[in-house]
Amino acid sequence: MLKFNFDFLKRISQEEKLLNIPNVLTLFRLLCVPVIVYAMLNSFWGVAFWTIIVASLTDVADGYIARNFNQQTFLGACLDPVADKVLVLSVYFTLAFAQSPLFTIPLWFVLLLLLKELVLIFGAIFIYTKKGGLEVRPSILGKLTMFVQVIFIFWLFACYFFEWVPVKTYYAMLGTVLVLVLSALYQYLMVGVKQFLSK
């Protein structure tokens, strides 16, 4: 759980401004995004598939190292979820426009994912400015939603790479992600309203 207030910059010590191993891994994950997008646009699905696996492994590794080797920093806590969201949104946006004879992601689905993130960002800014502080508590539902989104990407890449066309599974997974995204959005909205109304 993170608590932000107008003095939050004081929490970033000089040591935290230095790059440690978890933060380097997070930055590496961000650098993987253009590689993945380029590979997708050029139908190099094998490259895209293995690059996103490597990127996901860095996500696991940076969290493990930060927790178990006392390398947790405020910078890392902010940077890690940003890297995750940039990766997922970039991949889904590209899937909506990439030319493929197999599955495509509906544009409305991608716009819904973007809308969710924009609502959370602007909602957080609104509460921050009105209340002078903001409490950020990642929920189990939110983590599950992100996990299923990534699994869906893995599955799509595998379909493109191996030329699978399991249509029923595709719609089932798309529907599952849709329900989770809407549920997570509703939960975060309720949490935001509660924080705003609290004294």
Disulfide bonds with the S-S distance in Angstrom:
none
